[in-house]
Amino acid sequence: MSKLNLKKSKELFRKAKRLMPGGVNSPVRAFRAVGGIPLFIQSAKGSKIYDVDGNEYIDYVLSWGPMILGHSHPAVIRALRKACERGTSYGAPTPLEVELAGMIRKAYPSMQVVRMVNSGTEATMSAIRAARGFTGRDRVMKFEGCYHGHADGLLVKAGSGAATFGVPDSPGVPRGYARNTITLPFNDLKAFRDACEKFGDNTACVIIEPVVGNSGCILPRPGFLEGIRKLTSEHGIVLIFDEVMTGFRVSYGGAQKAFGIKPDMTCLGKVIGGGLPVGAYGGRKEIMRMIAPDGPVYQAGTLSGNPLAMTAGIETLKILSRRETYRKLTAKSAALEDALKDAAGRAGVKTKFYRAGTMFCTYFTDKEVCNFTDAANTDTETFAKFFRKMLERGINLAPSAFEAGFMSLAHTQADINRTARAAYQSFKEIK
Ligand SMILES: *Cc1c(COP(=O)(O)O)cnc(C)c1O
């Protein structure tokens, strides 16, 4: 297997490092966890992505989830072209926002009222503010290994021992903010129950990724989400499902539909922007009525509800809402799951594979992965080797052992077969 020619990417990376922190605009893109240099991308179409040196890759990153139809879907691009000609931003209400909000509410009936924002980070940050305003309480509970964007109060890790006050997970986050956040182990209902007993009555909200996509792909144990729903109701805590990743990925109606749980609030992002910057938060009427201008909780955005972003979202959801779409997406995802498990098995490499709808992760371990500690104990060095071998064979996986992979409607059986062959060879070489 010949090494990739990355001449132009190398040159660009050298320049980029002088201009931007780590040469990138989001840390994981720098490939620090897997070594080598990041690919600079020229274009993308369907299941493929092309770097500036002309290399082609089958893409399972899909812009970290949004491109569920595949890259440059003709219907989305056509609608965007037309939208561009009508102007790119007005800072005033449009019919498009009403249409997308309606589609979201139809798919997520728990989101009775919806506010559009520009990113997942904005959505979670604003949902928490709403929950605090609604309850008059300050404390937030979250779970280890879940990522909810980079807002100060969420960049917090567990203090020593479960159910203690959090400590900042990044310089620049004031201790005071972190002290209002409690970080608990995922899938541990007992720890959650204990935390509720201790802090429940002054906790504003619990925020959770119902399937953890930001430590790979960790599924909730039966009863875990149900238990959280029950205990939050008992303590008057607002339950926020952060479905920025799982929304339209675990199912059309997200994880809440798949697991039959009704959260008080939901955050969306990624897929609902169809590749443009969008986030949304929403939930029970009485909570959302707290948001300005209906209520006193302030939240605003110059570009919120941007017509191009709304257009890409609407076109994406239109295609997703056709019944056959999820049948196809699920069949493709299941075929990839079978192919990757089979390749690992034949090569004699111990892996655990998890999938929820169209998101998945292969961990290099022989133990089940149920929480962040389990994920952190998997063999990340072997993953890094596997990642590099796959990239050389034209398969673009996320450059970290703690990231989910994604399937799109554009991936073909031929793509899956090619991925399986590359995976078999790569598994054999890293043994
Ligand atoms: C990606 C992600 C976010 C943050 O979204 P951005 O658009 O990157 O700000 C928040 N929560 C979850 C679960 C995510 O996967």
The ligand as an SDF file (V2000), in Angstrom:
LIG
                    3D

 15 15  0  0  0  0  0  0  0  0999 V2000
  -21.6330   18.6050   18.6000 C   0  0  0  0  0  0  0  0  0  0  0  0
  -22.3150   18.5980   19.8810 C   0  0  0  0  0  0  0  0  0  0  0  0
  -22.5560   19.7690   20.6090 C   0  0  0  0  0  0  0  0  0  0  0  0
  -21.9860   21.0960   20.2060 C   0  0  0  0  0  0  0  0  0  0  0  0
  -22.4420   21.5340   18.9810 O   0  0  0  0  0  0  0  0  0  0  0  0
  -21.6030   22.6740   18.2020 P   0  0  0  0  0  0  0  0  0  0  0  0
  -22.4490   22.9740   17.0110 O   0  0  0  0  0  0  0  0  0  0  0  0
  -20.2800   22.0600   17.8790 O   0  0  0  0  0  0  0  0  0  0  0  0
  -21.4640   23.8260   19.1210 O   0  0  0  0  0  0  0  0  0  0  0  0
  -23.3270   19.6930   21.7540 C   0  0  0  0  0  0  0  0  0  0  0  0
  -23.8110   18.5330   22.1840 N   0  0  0  0  0  0  0  0  0  0  0  0
  -23.5960   17.3810   21.5190 C   0  0  0  0  0  0  0  0  0  0  0  0
  -24.1960   16.1330   22.0280 C   0  0  0  0  0  0  0  0  0  0  0  0
  -22.8280   17.3680   20.3580 C   0  0  0  0  0  0  0  0  0  0  0  0
  -22.5920   16.2140   19.7460 O   0  0  0  0  0  0  0  0  0  0  0  0
  1  2  1  0
  2  3  1  0
  2 14  2  0
  3  4  1  0
  3 10  2  0
  4  5  1  0
  5  6  1  0
  6  7  2  0
  6  8  1  0
  6  9  1  0
 10 11  1  0
 11 12  2  0
 12 13  1  0
 12 14  1  0
 14 15  1  0
M  END
$$$$
